Amino acid sequence: MMPDAAALVAARFVHYASTTAVFGGTAFRVYAFQGATAVSGAAAAWRGFDHWLLLVSRAGALLALGSAGVLLWLTSAAMADT
């Protein structure tokens, strides 16, 4: 018996979304603050964004790890035909 296709789709979606959020947040930090100086409160923006990025990166990493485990479990169940 194959695992439910909806479970595979959901696990892949969560994995893709979490890794995209981590990559996108990190890339945005590199490009958004390019050429920023200490003028006009850029330091406060850096601190605020770094705090947000830390939260998003931690959550995304945990979601990616969890969904990878679910994908491993579902794929091995499909291969074993159970």
Backbone as numpy.savetxt, mean C-alpha at the origin, in Angstrom:
# Nx Ny Nz CAx CAy CAz Cx Cy Cz
-12.21 -28.72 -5.37 -13.06 -27.54 -5.37 -12.17 -26.29 -5.37
-12.39 -25.39 -6.30 -11.60 -24.17 -6.42 -12.03 -23.16 -5.35
-11.08 -22.34 -4.91 -11.48 -21.27 -3.99 -12.35 -20.26 -4.73
-13.13 -19.55 -3.97 -14.05 -18.60 -4.55 -13.30 -17.53 -5.34
-13.74 -17.29 -6.55 -13.07 -16.31 -7.40 -13.20 -14.91 -6.82
-14.29 -14.64 -6.14 -14.47 -13.31 -5.53 -13.44 -13.06 -4.44
-13.06 -14.10 -3.71 -12.03 -13.94 -2.68 -10.67 -13.63 -3.31
-10.36 -14.28 -4.42 -9.11 -13.99 -5.12 -9.09 -12.56 -5.65
-10.20 -12.13 -6.23 -10.29 -10.78 -6.76 -10.15 -9.76 -5.63
-10.81 -10.00 -4.52 -10.74 -9.08 -3.38 -9.34 -9.01 -2.81
-8.68 -10.15 -2.67 -7.32 -10.16 -2.13 -6.35 -9.45 -3.08
-6.51 -9.67 -4.37 -5.64 -8.99 -5.33 -5.88 -7.49 -5.33
-7.15 -7.09 -5.20 -7.47 -5.66 -5.15 -6.86 -4.99 -3.93
-6.99 -5.62 -2.77 -6.41 -5.06 -1.54 -4.90 -4.98 -1.66
-4.28 -6.01 -2.21 -2.82 -6.02 -2.36 -2.38 -4.91 -3.31
-3.06 -4.78 -4.45 -2.71 -3.76 -5.42 -2.92 -2.36 -4.84
-4.04 -2.15 -4.19 -4.34 -0.83 -3.63 -3.34 -0.43 -2.55
-2.97 -1.36 -1.69 -2.05 -1.03 -0.60 -0.64 -0.73 -1.12
-0.17 -1.53 -2.06 1.17 -1.27 -2.59 1.19 0.00 -3.43
0.12 0.29 -4.13 0.04 1.52 -4.91 0.02 2.74 -4.00
-0.69 2.64 -2.88 -0.73 3.77 -1.94 0.64 4.05 -1.34
1.37 3.01 -0.98 2.71 3.20 -0.42 3.64 3.80 -1.47
3.62 3.25 -2.67 4.49 3.77 -3.73 4.09 5.20 -4.09
2.81 5.45 -4.25 2.34 6.77 -4.64 2.65 7.83 -3.60
2.48 7.50 -2.33 2.80 8.46 -1.27 4.28 8.80 -1.24
5.11 7.80 -1.43 6.55 8.03 -1.42 6.98 8.83 -2.65
6.43 8.50 -3.79 6.77 9.25 -5.00 6.26 10.68 -4.92
5.09 10.88 -4.31 4.56 12.22 -4.18 5.46 13.08 -3.29
6.01 12.47 -2.25 6.92 13.22 -1.37 8.14 13.70 -2.14
8.64 12.86 -3.01 9.83 13.23 -3.78 9.53 14.38 -4.74
8.40 14.30 -5.42 8.12 15.28 -6.47 7.36 16.51 -5.99
6.57 16.40 -4.94 5.77 17.54 -4.49 6.62 18.61 -3.84
7.63 18.20 -3.10 8.45 19.16 -2.37 9.76 19.45 -3.09
9.83 19.13 -4.35 11.04 19.41 -5.11 11.20 20.92 -5.27
12.32 21.43 -4.84 12.58 22.86 -4.93 11.97 23.67 -3.80
11.38 23.01 -2.80 10.79 23.75 -1.68 11.90 24.28 -0.78
11.73 25.49 -0.31 12.71 26.10 0.58 12.05 26.33 1.93
12.77 26.93 2.83 12.26 27.18 4.16 11.27 28.36 4.18
11.03 28.96 3.05 10.11 30.09 2.97 8.67 29.58 2.95
7.80 30.36 3.51 6.35 30.14 3.49 5.92 28.84 4.16
6.53 28.47 5.24 6.09 27.33 6.04 6.29 25.97 5.41
7.28 25.83 4.56 7.52 24.53 3.93 7.94 23.47 4.95
8.62 23.91 6.01 9.06 22.94 7.03 7.85 22.31 7.72
6.83 23.11 8.00 5.62 22.56 8.62 4.92 21.60 7.66
4.93 21.93 6.39 4.32 21.03 5.40 5.08 19.71 5.33
6.41 19.78 5.39 7.22 18.55 5.40 6.86 17.67 6.59
6.80 18.30 7.78 6.49 17.51 8.98 5.10 16.89 8.91
4.14 17.67 8.47 2.78 17.14 8.35 2.69 16.02 7.33
3.33 16.20 6.21 3.28 15.16 5.18 4.05 13.92 5.61
5.18 14.12 6.28 5.95 12.96 6.76 5.15 12.13 7.76
4.39 12.81 8.62 3.55 12.09 9.58 2.48 11.29 8.83
1.84 11.92 7.85 0.82 11.23 7.07 1.42 10.06 6.31
2.60 10.28 5.72 3.25 9.22 4.94 3.63 8.03 5.82
4.06 8.32 7.04 4.39 7.24 7.96 3.16 6.38 8.26
2.04 7.01 8.51 0.81 6.26 8.79 0.36 5.46 7.57
0.40 6.07 6.40 -0.01 5.37 5.18 0.94 4.23 4.86
2.22 4.43 5.04 3.20 3.38 4.75 3.05 2.20 5.69
2.84 2.47 6.95 2.65 1.36 7.90 1.38 0.58 7.60
0.29 1.30 7.39 -0.97 0.63 7.08 -0.88 -0.14 5.77
-0.27 0.48 4.76 -0.13 -0.18 3.47 0.75 -1.42 3.55
1.81 -1.34 4.31 2.70 -2.50 4.45 1.99 -3.65 5.16
1.23 -3.33 6.19 0.50 -4.39 6.90 -0.59 -5.00 6.01
-1.30 -4.16 5.27 -2.31 -4.68 4.35 -1.68 -5.51 3.24
-0.56 -5.08 2.71 0.11 -5.83 1.66 0.59 -7.19 2.18
1.14 -7.19 3.38 1.60 -8.46 3.96 0.43 -9.41 4.21
-0.64 -8.88 4.75 -1.82 -9.72 5.01 -2.44 -10.25 3.73
-2.59 -9.38 2.73 -3.20 -9.84 1.49 -2.28 -10.80 0.74
-0.97 -10.65 0.88 -0.05 -11.61 0.27 -0.22 -12.99 0.91
-0.41 -13.02 2.21 -0.67 -14.28 2.88 -1.97 -14.93 2.43
-3.00 -14.11 2.26 -4.28 -14.63 1.77 -4.14 -15.14 0.35
-3.41 -14.39 -0.48 -3.18 -14.84 -1.87 -2.41 -16.17 -1.90
-1.42 -16.29 -1.04 -0.66 -17.54 -0.96 -1.57 -18.69 -0.57
-2.41 -18.45 0.42 -3.32 -19.49 0.90 -4.32 -19.88 -0.19
-4.92 -18.89 -0.86 -5.90 -19.18 -1.90 -5.27 -19.86 -3.11
-4.06 -19.44 -3.48 -3.40 -20.06 -4.62 -3.00 -21.49 -4.32
-2.51 -21.73 -3.12 -2.14 -23.11 -2.77 -3.39 -23.99 -2.67
-4.52 -23.42 -2.24 -5.74 -24.20 -2.21 -6.21 -24.53 -3.63
-6.04 -23.58 -4.54 -6.43 -23.84 -5.93 -5.53 -24.89 -6.57
-4.24 -24.85 -6.26 -3.30 -25.81 -6.82 -3.54 -27.22 -6.27
-3.95 -27.28 -5.00 -4.21 -28.56 -4.38 -5.61 -29.06 -4.76
-6.41 -28.20 -5.39 -7.77 -28.50 -5.79 -8.62 -28.96 -4.60
-8.53 -28.13 -3.54 -9.34 -28.44 -2.36 -10.39 -27.39 -2.15
